[in-house]
Amino acid sequence: MNEDTMFEIETSLKNVYGWKVVGSEAKPPKMIMPQCAKDRIAHFWEFQEYGLSFLGCLKFILADDEEECKKEFEWGIGDDWLPPSEDFKLWRNRLSNMRELEVAAYLLYGPLSEKEETK
């Protein structure tokens, strides 16, 4: 493995498991992700207000089977599908199992769970 891959794996692990204790409070990790991932998460996050489940949101964000996700999203949500960008696909596919964990952790503990804007 090259140095870039090792850094990416380390960052991914910190995004999921990098909890800290400050005083008597557990603090979730600071999520370091590319903007394309944060933008995609923010897009689908909004649909949870209209009944999209956590697992549905995770599925549509990752969009492993794009055609199936598009069909289910348009039928169930009734809105236009946002296809994953090429940058997002490259990020998702590079460490696919870890990316699923990262997106789930971001949905649960990241800035969006605190109603903060992504930057």
N, C-alpha and C positions, 0 to 999 in steps of 0.2 A: 504494500500500500504506500501511496505517496503521502507527502506531508499535508497536502490540501484535503485529501480524503480523511486522514486522521483528525484534522481540525474540524471537519464537518461532522464526523461521528461524535467527537467530544462535545461540540456545540449542541448537537441533537440530544445527547444524553443529559446535558445540563438543562436543556429546555424542559425535560420531563422529570428528572430526578434532582434538580439543583435547588431543593428547598433549603431555607435558612431559618434559624430561630433568632428573633430579635426581641430581647426582653423575655416575655412569656408568650409571644405570638409567633406562630408559624407563618412564614412569608413564602409565597410561591416564587418560582424562578422567574427571572426576567427573560421573556421570550425573545430570542434573537432569530428572526426569520426574514426572508426576502419580502420586499413590499408586495410582490405579486401574490404571495401566500396570504398576507394580512388583508389585502384587498378582496381576495376571493372569500376568505372567512367572513369579512364584514358584510359582503353582499348577501350571503346565505344566512348569516346570523339574524338579519332583519325578519326573515320569514318564520322564525320561531314565535314571533308575536302573533302569527296567524295560524298557529297549530302545528308547524313543522317540528317533529320530535328531534331530540338530540342525535339519535342514530341516523335519522333521515338527513339532518343537516351535515353530519360527518360524511355520509355517503355522497351527497351532492357536492360537497367541497372537494373531496378526493376524486370523484368521477372516474373510477377505474374503468367502468364500462360506460363510456360517454353516451352512446345511443340509448341504452336502457335508462340511464339517469335523466337524460333529456325528456324521454317519453313520460317517465313517472313524474318528473317535476312539472312539466306542462299540464299533465292531466290532473295531478293532485293539488298543485298550487295555482295553476291557471295563469301563470306569468311567463314571460319570455325566459328561456334558458340562457345562462351565461356560460359559454364553452370555456374550458380551461385554456389559458394562454400557453404558448410554447415554453416560456420561462417557468411557469408553474409546473408543467409536465416534466420538464427536466429536473426541477427540484424534487417533485413527488417521486419520480422514478429512480432517482439516485440512491436513496435509502428508504425504499417504500414502506417497510414495516415500521421503521422509526418515525416516518412522516405521519403515519396514522396516529401514533401515540402523541406526537407533537401537536397535531391539529386538535386532538381530543383534549389535551392539557390546556391548549390556548382557549378553547371554547369554555372549559370549566374555570380556569384560573387567570387567564390572560386579561389584558386591558378591557376587552369587550364585556367580560363578566362584571366589570365594575362600571360599565357604561362610559368608559373613556374612549376617546377617538384614537384610531390607529395613526401612527406617524410614519 
